Amino acid sequence: MAPDDADSVLVLGIDPGTAITGYGIVRRRGVGRVALVECGVIRTSSKENLPHRIREIFEGIDELMERYRPHAVSVEDVYHGPNARTALTLGHARGAILLAASLRELPIAEYTAPEIKKAVVGTGRATKDQVGFMVKQQLKLKEQPSPADAADGVAAALAHCLMGSFPR
């Protein structure tokens, strides 16, 4: 990190998924000053078995942590919908992400989708389009992060900047 960034904090936000894991890295400087550093997705092949896909997610997240050295990780919590199999599969992806952060001894914050939406949009029932729009507005971006999974990763990081606690 550059010397002029001594007072800034990097947060890696993650929207887990076994097919597409969205991520966003934001830099917080003081109160209310947040800027997007990078966002994107980690895609895994549906032709691969689950263990291989989980390893790809772990390696992708670990590479981001190595490159950016975030101060905190904000991860969307498991969705508790009617499909238990989906929740279980998502839990595997989250496990890979939590392991990567834990091995680097990073603070991990976990927020439900409604908590992230409420922090970023103002309502826990916001749509993906509303989340993307508010991420764009709050970070003063020219366009919404794309795809929506990347915007959701940025929203997870932004939510932590708005309501989380940071190491001193």
N, C-alpha and C positions, 0 to 999 in steps of 0.2 A: 504494500500500500504506500502511496506517495506521502511525503512528509506533511503536505497540506491537508491530508485526509485523517490526521491523527484523532480528530474528534468525531469522525464519522463511524457509522455502524453498517455493516453489510448483512442483509437478511436474505436467505435463500428460501423462497416459498415454493411449495410443491403440491400439485394436484395429482395424487397417485392414480394409476391405472395400469392394467397389465398390457393393454394394447398401446395406449398413449399416456405417458406421464408428462404433465405440463409443469414447467418451472419458470420462476421469475426471480431475478436478483435485483434488489433495490438497495440504494444507499440512503441512509437517514443521517442528516446533519442537523443537529438541534431539534427543536420542536417544530413540526409542521413542514420541514424541508426534506422532501423525499424525491429521489430521482431514480429512474429505471436505468440499470446497468446492462442487463441482458435478459432476454426471455426466449423460450423455445419449447420444444418437446423432445422426448426420448420415445422413439417408436420401436416396438418389438414386432417380430414377424409372427403372424397367426399360424404359420407352418411349423414353428418351433414348439417344443414341449414347454410346459410351465416352468420347470427348473431352469431351462436355458433363458427364458424370457425374464425371470426374476434376476438371474445373474446379469443380464444386459441392463436392467434397471439399476441394480446396485453399482455396476461399473460406470454407467453414465452419471449417476448422482455423485459417486466418488470422484470422478474426473472434474466435475463442476466444483466440488469442495476443494480439490487440490488446486485448481486454477484460481479460484476467487477467495478462498480462505474466509468464508462467512463467519460472523460472530454468533449467529443464531440461525436455526432452521425452523420454519413454520410449515406444518404439514396438515392438510385437510384430513379430518378424522373419517372413519368408516361410515358410509351411508347405511342406515339400518332400514332398508326397504323390505318389500315382501319376498324378494328373491335371496334366500340364504346363500345359495351357491355364488352369486355375484359378490355378496359381501365377503364371503370366505376368500374368493380369488383376489379381491381388492386388498384383503388383509395380508396376503402374501407379498404384494407389491409394497404395501406400507412397511412390512417387516424388513424388506431389503433397504428401504429408505432410512428407517429408524436405526438399523444396524450400521449403515454407512456413517450416519451422524454420530452415533454412540462411539464407534471406533475412533472417531476424531475428537471425542469428548466435547461435543458442541451442545449447547443448550437447545432443547427441542420443545417447541410449543405446538400443541395440537388443538385445532379449532374445528368445530362442525361446519358444514356448508352454510347453515343458517347464520351462524356467528360471523363467518367471513362476509357473507352478503350484507348482514346488518351493519358491520363496521364500514364496508366500502360503499354500499348503496343507500343504507338507511332502513332497509327492510330485509328480514330474513327470507322473504319469499320472492326475491328478485329473480329475473330470468337471466340466462347466460348473456343475452344481448345487453341487458341493463348493467350487468357486472362489467362487461367489456367497455361500455360507454363511460362508466364512472371511473374505471382504471385510467382510461384515456384522459378524462377531465382532470382527475386529481394529480396525475403525473405530467399534465400539460404535453401530451403526445399529439403528433399530427394524425395518427391513425390508431385504432384499437389494436392491441396485440393479437396476432393471429397465429395459429388457430385458436378457438375458444379455450382449449386446454391450457395454452400458454397464458392467456388472459387470467384464467383461474389460478394458475401458479403465481402470477404477479399479485393477484388479489389476496392470496394467502400471505404473501410477504407484506403487502400493504396493510392488511388487517393486523399483523403483529406490530407493525410500526405505529398503528393507531391505538392499540389496546394492550400490547404486551409489555413485558419488562425486559430490560437490557442489563448485561453485566457492566460494571463500571471499569 
